[in-house]
Amino acid sequence: MRVDLFDFDLPEENIALRPASPRDSARLLVVRPEGEPALADHKVSELPDFLRPGDALVFNDTKVIPAQLEGIRQREGAGGQQVSATLHMRAASNVWKAFAKPGKRIKVGDRIEFGHAGNACLLGSLAAAVKEKGEGGEVTLRFELSGPALDEAIMAVGHIPLPPYIAAKRPEDARDRKDYQTIYAREEGAVAAPTAGLHFTPELFAKLDAAGIERHFVTLHVGAGTFLPVKADDTLDHRMHQEIGHVSADTAARLNAVRRAGGRVVCVGTTSLRLIESAAGENGVITPWSGATDIFITPGYRFKAVDMLMTNFHLPKSTLFMLVSAFCGLETMRSAYSHAISTGYRFYSYGDASLLFRDDR
């Protein structure tokens, strides 16, 4: 499909720079492609009203790490140069794939000192060598530390990698370390938050429990590729970056039991949906999964296991707007986004949410 079909105009004032407080006070646009009303304005705190006992919410429990690193490139015969690297996927205990700027000037073999060069690693600096160089500024970094020691060093020198549309407006600050993390995050490794999950509070969990809604967790470590624009003119020419995920045998069995009993699988966030659809067979049965997925969902895709999706509002021409258009229909989502913009919904990572019912027509 032509990528420009997924374009729309978004006023600057609709882009959220801070989350709603409390989190579940954010607005919730309910979208029913086959029902009436097709669009309805609500609050996230009202989510239990749209679910039934026996339905299952699926959350991504990945935890955001401070994956934005600033450093100095060192090369024999050349002076130091400022380098920015955003880690996006771990390849080994001491190896990460990253997007680096300025990417064109970096060469294989370069040494980059992140943090405060000259200090011991755990006191404020961290060194890595460029092992490989790919397209679009992607590099593979081999760090001098590994395992838990590397994790501690990244925590010491890294910054939360706010999405570009927020970072362009203001710098990261101490509030973001808490705001840009779900209350149930536990598996470290994400570069970006599964933002639909940012709306949940202990109070909302209690209401869902009282309503008989099951709660299950999967892990997909969201990569920096989620921020990359689609530069191709046709969706067939776009390459998705891989992300590492895990669906346990117990979670797969419980979700299959929900579906057999007539309950609905409701994914919280596109990351949960992409992982569940990666793990599901053509018969809709979800199997245990562990590994990398680069699933790219566009209109025409047949959903195998996910019945409903809660998600934030996404970038024009983004893979995520393509995904929600596949779930509800392109014209339905264009209408929903037009309504959201005209009525003041807040967009992107810190913005409001939508609850989408799948279009089976």
C-alpha positions in Angstrom: 0.0 0.0 0.0 1.1 3.6 -0.6 2.5 5.1 2.6 0.9 8.5 2.0 -2.5 6.9 2.6 -1.6 6.9 6.3 -0.7 10.5 6.4 -2.7 13.2 8.4 -2.1 16.7 9.7 -1.5 16.9 13.5 -1.4 20.3 15.2 1.6 20.9 17.6 -0.8 21.6 20.5 -2.1 18.0 20.3 1.3 16.5 21.2 1.5 15.7 25.0 4.8 16.7 26.8 3.7 15.3 30.2 1.3 12.5 31.1 -2.1 13.0 32.7 -2.3 12.9 36.5 -3.5 10.6 37.9 -2.6 8.3 35.0 -6.0 6.8 34.6 -7.6 10.2 34.2 -6.5 10.3 30.6 -9.1 10.3 27.9 -10.2 7.1 26.2 -11.7 7.1 22.7 -13.7 3.9 22.2 -13.8 2.8 18.5 -16.4 0.3 17.4 -16.1 -0.3 13.6 -19.2 -2.5 13.6 -21.2 -1.0 16.4 -23.0 2.1 17.6 -21.9 4.6 18.5 -18.8 4.1 16.3 -16.9 6.7 18.4 -17.4 7.5 22.0 -15.5 9.7 24.4 -14.6 8.3 27.8 -11.9 8.1 30.5 -9.3 5.4 31.0 -10.7 4.8 34.5 -13.9 3.6 32.7 -12.1 0.7 30.9 -13.8 -2.0 33.0 -17.2 -0.9 31.6 -16.2 -2.1 28.2 -14.9 -5.5 29.2 -16.7 -8.7 30.4 -15.9 -11.2 33.2 -13.5 -13.7 31.7 -11.8 -11.3 29.3 -8.0 -11.1 29.6 -5.8 -8.1 29.4 -2.3 -8.7 28.1 0.4 -6.4 29.3 4.0 -5.9 28.2 6.2 -6.0 31.4 9.4 -4.7 29.8 11.3 -2.1 31.7 12.8 1.0 30.0 16.6 1.4 30.5 18.5 4.7 30.2 19.6 3.7 26.7 20.6 7.1 25.4 24.4 7.4 25.7 26.6 10.4 24.9 30.3 10.0 24.3 33.5 10.8 22.5 34.8 8.8 19.5 38.5 8.0 19.7 40.4 7.0 16.6 44.2 6.8 16.0 45.3 9.9 14.0 42.0 11.7 14.6 40.7 14.0 17.3 37.7 13.2 19.5 34.2 13.7 18.1 30.9 13.9 20.0 28.8 10.8 19.4 25.2 10.0 20.5 24.1 6.4 20.6 20.7 4.9 21.3 20.9 1.2 22.3 18.0 -0.7 20.8 18.7 -4.5 21.0 21.0 -6.6 23.0 23.0 -9.2 21.0 25.2 -10.6 23.7 26.2 -10.0 27.3 28.6 -7.3 26.2 27.2 -6.4 22.7 24.3 -4.0 21.8 23.0 -2.8 18.5 22.5 0.9 18.5 21.6 3.9 16.3 24.5 6.4 16.3 24.8 10.0 15.3 26.6 11.2 13.3 26.5 7.7 11.8 28.3 8.5 8.5 31.6 9.4 10.3 31.8 6.3 12.5 33.9 3.5 11.3 34.4 -0.1 12.4 37.2 -0.3 15.0 36.4 3.2 16.5 36.5 3.3 20.2 33.8 5.4 21.9 34.0 6.6 25.5 30.6 7.2 26.9 29.9 9.3 30.1 32.8 11.1 31.6 35.9 9.9 29.8 38.9 9.2 32.0 37.1 7.9 35.0 36.7 4.3 36.0 33.7 2.7 34.2 31.4 2.4 37.2 32.3 5.9 38.3 30.9 7.6 35.3 32.3 6.4 32.0 31.9 3.4 29.7 33.9 2.4 26.7 32.9 0.4 23.6 34.4 -0.5 20.2 32.4 -0.4 16.9 32.2 -4.0 15.8 29.9 -3.6 12.8 28.3 -0.8 10.8 24.9 -1.1 9.1 22.5 1.2 7.2 20.8 4.3 8.6 23.3 4.9 11.4 23.0 1.5 12.9 26.1 0.1 14.6 27.0 -2.9 16.7 28.9 -1.9 19.9 31.1 -4.3 21.9 31.5 -2.9 25.4 34.5 -3.5 27.7 32.1 -4.6 30.4 29.5 -7.4 30.2 26.5 -8.8 32.0 25.4 -7.1 35.3 28.5 -4.8 35.3 27.5 -3.4 31.9 23.9 -3.0 33.1 25.1 -1.0 36.1 27.3 1.2 34.0 24.5 2.0 31.5 22.3 2.9 34.4 25.0 5.2 35.7 25.8 7.1 32.5 22.7 6.7 30.3 19.6 8.9 29.8 16.0 8.0 29.2 15.6 8.1 25.4 12.5 10.3 25.1 10.8 10.0 21.8 12.0 12.7 19.3 8.7 14.6 19.3 9.1 15.2 23.1 12.9 15.5 23.1 12.7 18.3 20.5 10.5 20.3 22.9 12.2 19.8 26.2 15.1 17.9 27.8 14.7 14.7 29.8 14.4 15.3 33.5 14.0 13.4 36.8 10.3 13.1 36.4 10.7 11.1 33.2 12.5 8.2 35.0 9.2 7.6 36.8 6.6 8.9 34.2 8.1 6.9 31.3 7.7 3.5 33.1 4.7 1.4 33.7 3.8 0.5 37.3 4.3 -3.2 36.5 7.6 -2.9 34.6 10.1 -5.7 35.7 12.1 -7.1 32.7 14.9 -4.6 31.9 15.8 -4.1 28.2 13.4 -1.7 26.5 14.5 1.6 24.8 10.9 2.9 24.7 8.0 2.4 27.0 4.9 0.3 26.0 3.0 3.6 26.3 -0.6 2.3 26.5 0.4 0.7 29.8 1.4 4.1 31.3 -2.2 4.8 31.9 -2.7 2.0 34.5 -2.8 2.6 38.3 -3.2 0.4 41.3 -6.8 1.7 41.6 -7.6 0.8 38.0 -6.1 -2.7 38.6 -8.4 -3.1 41.6 -11.4 -2.2 39.5 -10.5 -4.6 36.8 -10.0 -7.4 39.4 -13.4 -6.7 40.9 -14.9 -6.9 37.4 -13.4 -10.4 36.8 -10.9 -9.3 34.2 -7.8 -11.5 34.0 -4.4 -10.0 33.8 -1.4 -11.6 32.0 2.1 -10.5 31.1 4.4 -11.0 28.2 7.7 -9.3 27.4 8.8 -7.5 24.3 11.8 -5.2 24.6 10.8 -2.2 22.6 13.6 -0.9 20.3 14.5 2.5 19.0 13.2 1.4 15.6 9.7 2.2 16.9 10.7 5.9 16.5 12.0 5.6 13.0 9.9 7.1 10.2 8.8 5.1 7.2 10.9 6.4 4.4 9.7 4.1 1.7 6.8 5.1 -0.7 5.2 1.7 -0.4 4.7 -0.5 2.7 6.3 -3.4 0.8 9.6 -1.7 0.8 9.8 -0.9 4.5 12.0 -3.1 6.8 11.0 -3.5 10.4 13.8 -3.7 13.0 13.7 -6.9 15.1 12.7 -6.8 18.8 13.3 -9.5 21.4 10.2 -11.0 23.1 9.0 -13.8 25.3 5.7 -15.5 25.9 5.9 -18.2 28.6 4.2 -21.6 28.3 2.0 -20.7 31.3 0.8 -17.4 29.8 0.1 -19.1 26.4 -1.9 -21.8 28.1 -4.0 -19.4 30.1 -4.7 -17.2 27.1 -5.8 -20.2 25.1 -8.1 -21.2 27.9 -9.6 -17.7 27.9 -10.4 -18.0 24.2 -11.8 -21.5 24.5 -14.2 -20.2 27.3 -15.4 -17.4 25.1 -13.4 -14.6 26.6 -11.6 -12.0 24.6 -7.9 -11.3 24.4 -7.4 -7.6 24.9 -3.9 -6.4 24.3 -2.6 -3.3 26.1 -0.4 -1.7 23.5 0.8 -2.5 20.0 3.9 -4.3 21.4 1.8 -6.9 23.3 -0.4 -7.3 20.1 2.6 -7.8 17.8 4.1 -10.4 20.2 0.8 -12.4 20.6 0.3 -12.4 16.9 3.9 -13.6 16.4 3.3 -16.4 18.8 -0.1 -17.4 17.4 -0.7 -20.1 14.7 -3.1 -19.8 11.8 -5.6 -21.6 14.0 -5.4 -18.9 16.6 -3.7 -21.1 19.2 -1.0 -19.2 21.1 2.3 -21.1 21.6 5.2 -20.3 23.9 7.6 -17.9 22.2 11.1 -16.7 22.8 13.2 -14.8 20.2 13.1 -12.0 17.8 10.1 -10.7 15.9 9.9 -8.2 13.0 6.2 -8.7 12.3 4.9 -5.8 10.2 1.1 -5.5 10.3 -0.7 -3.5 7.6 -4.3 -3.5 6.2 -5.1 -6.9 4.8 -3.5 -8.8 7.7 -5.8 -11.4 9.3 -5.6 -11.2 13.1 -5.3 -14.6 14.6 -5.7 -14.2 18.4 -6.3 -10.6 19.5 -9.9 -9.3 19.8 -9.4 -5.8 21.2 -6.5 -3.3 21.5 -5.9 -0.4 23.9 -3.3 1.9 22.4 -2.2 5.6 22.3 -2.5 7.9 19.3 0.4 7.4 16.8 2.5 9.3 14.3 1.3 10.0 10.8 2.7 7.5 8.3 4.1 5.3 11.1 4.0 1.5 11.3 1.8 1.8 14.4 -0.9 3.8 12.6 -0.7 1.2 9.8 -1.3 -1.5 12.5 -4.3 0.2 14.0 -5.7 0.7 10.5 -5.3 -3.0 9.9 -7.2 -3.7 13.1 -10.1 -1.3 12.6 -10.0 -0.4 9.0 -8.2 2.6 7.4 -11.2 4.8 7.0 -12.4 4.1 10.5 -9.1 5.1 12.0 -8.9 8.2 9.8 -12.3 9.2 11.1 -11.3 8.4 14.7 -8.1 10.4 14.5 -9.9 13.4 12.9 -12.3 13.3 15.8 -9.5 13.0 18.3 -7.6 16.0 16.9 -10.7 18.2 16.6 -11.8 17.4 20.2 -8.4 18.0 21.8 -7.1 14.5 22.5 -3.4 14.4 23.4 -1.2 12.3 21.1 1.9 10.1 21.4 3.8 8.6 24.4 2.4 10.8 27.1 -1.0 11.3 25.5 -4.5 9.8 25.7 -5.6 6.4 24.7 -8.0 4.6 22.4 -9.8 1.3 22.9 -10.3 -0.5 19.5 -12.7 -3.3 18.7 -11.5 -5.5 15.9 -13.2 -5.1 12.5 -14.0 -8.6 11.2 -15.7 -7.5 8.0 
